[in-house]
């Protein structure tokens, strides 16, 4: 029962991540894609890892509309090739740059980001580059969530609301929310000079 619940959560997370990253290209076919997702789940491939494999190795497949069943073999094949999967862009130097950035941002905003900094420092000892990418993806997401509550974040949110408001009669709420979130984060990235944390494309 627990295993089945975990799979349902995994499936929803995978669908959401691919739909947001490949908006307009990825489509979900329940009858076949659920089976494909089950295979990836049993291989213990996180949704972020699936996305990273597709971005790095699946250019031909994702250049047009696709579903999960069509790309699962590519993902499975490269997941079995550690020497190639470790080519995900990563260096200790990049993590050190991010640590320095967090230090300067903490001083500027008087925000306690010690937990995020500690998690970055732990990555300096991590040799598995996919684990590094996955954790950087999460840290960046949490940082943006924190910054959205600052005065600048609230201002960015107001600007984003104004930009998407004119489309509210035409777009579905899910599309509006994804667009709003992307605009807020783009605004915050410019405001604070936030570097890219990861090769994964965050919303």
N, C-alpha and C positions, 0 to 999 in steps of 0.2 A: 504493500500500500504506500509506504514511504517512498519507495523507488519510483512508483508510478506518479506520485505527486511531484517528485523532483524532476521527472521527465517533462511533465506538463509545464512546469516553471521554465525549464531549459528551452522547450519548444517556443514558448511565448517570447522569451528573451532573444532567441535566435531570429525569430520572425521580425521582431521589432528592430533589431540592430541592422539586419539586411535591408529591411524596407526603408529605414531612414537613410542608410548609406547609399543604397542603389535606388533611390526614389524614382519611380516610373519605369524601372528596368526589372526589378525583382518582383515576381508574383508567386503566391503560395497556392499549391495544389494539394488539398488535404489528403486525398487518397494515396498519393505517391510520396509527397514531401514529408509526411509524418513518419513513414518508413525510413526515408533517408536520414531524417533527424535522429531517429532511434539508433541508427548505426553510428552516427557521430557521437551521440551521447554515451554509448557503450565504449567508445574509444577514449572517453574522458577529454574530448576536445571542447574547450570553452567557446562560447559564441564569438568572443573576441579573436580567438585563434582561427576559427573558421573564416571570419572576415579578413584577417591578415593573409591567410593562404590565398584567398580569392583575389585580393588586391595585388599580391606579389606575383602569383603564377597564373591567374585565370583571365588575363587580359582579353584573349580571343572569345572566351565564353561569356564574359560579362559586358562585352561591347554591345550586346543586343539584349532583348528581354530574355530572362531565364528564370528557372525555378530551382529549388534545392536538389531535386532528384537529378537534374542535368549536370550538376557540378560536384556531386558528392564523391565520385570516384577520384576526381582531381584532388580534392581535399584529403581523402583517405590516403592516396598515393604519396603525397608530399608529407603527410604526418608521419609516415614510416621512414622518412629520410632525414635523420637528425643533422647530418652534415650540411644539408641544404637549408633545412628549416632554421638553422642558426644564423643564416645570413640576414635575418631581420635587422635593420639598421639600429645599432646600439653601441654605445661606448661608455666607459666609466666617466670619461670627460663630460659627456652630455649630462649625466646625472649630477656631477659636481657643479655644472653650470646652473642646473635647476635648483640645487641646494642654495647656491649663492643668491639666486633670484628670490627664493622664498625668504631668505634673511633680509634682503633689502626691502621686500614688500611688507614684511612684518614690522620693520622699523617705520615705514611710511604710514601704514594704516593702524599701527598699534594693535594688531591682531595676533592672537596666540596661535601660531601654526606649527607648534613644536611636534605634534603628532604626525603631521604630514612630512615634516623634515626628517623625523626619525625613520619613517617608512622609506624615504628616499635613501637615507644613509645605509639602510639594510640592503638595498639593491646593489650597493657597491661590491658586496660579497657574492651576489647571485651570478651564477654562470649560465643559467638557462635563459637565453635571450627572449624566448616567448613569455616566460614568467615575468621578466622585466617589463616587456611591452604591455602585458595585461595589467600589471600593477600601476604602471605610469598612466595608463588609460583611466584607471579608477581614481588615482590621486588627482589628475587634472580635473576630472568630473567633480570631485569633492571640493577642490579649490574654487571652481566656478560657482558652485552652490553657495559657498561662504561669501564670495565677492558679490553675489547677487543681492545680498542683504545689506551691503554698504550703501551710503548715499549715492555714490556713482552707479552702483548696480541698480538702484531704484530709478535713477534717471535714465539709464539704458533701457530699463523695462518700459518706462513711459514712452520713450522714443520708438521702441519696437511695437508697442500697442498702436501707436498712431500710424505706423507704416502698414501694419496688417489689417487695420480696421476697415479699410476700403474694400478688402477682399472677403469680409466676413459673410457676405450674402452668397458668395460663389464657391468658397472652399469649405471642405469638411473641417470640423473642429480639430481633428487629429493633425491635419495638414497645417492649420493655423498655429497650433501649439508647437509643432516642430519648427516652423518658420520663425515664430516668436522667440523660441529658445535660441536658435542659431543667430538671430540678430542681436540678442542680448549678449551672447558670448563673443560675437565679433566686436561689438562695442567695447566690452570689458578688455578684450585682448589688446585693442588699440589704446585704450585709456591707460592701462598699466604696463604695456609692453610685454605681455605674457608670451614667452616662447612656446613653440610646439613641444609638448611633452613626449609625444609618441608618433609612430608612423601610422597608427590607426586613426581613421578619420572620425573624430568625435563630433557630435552634433553642435 
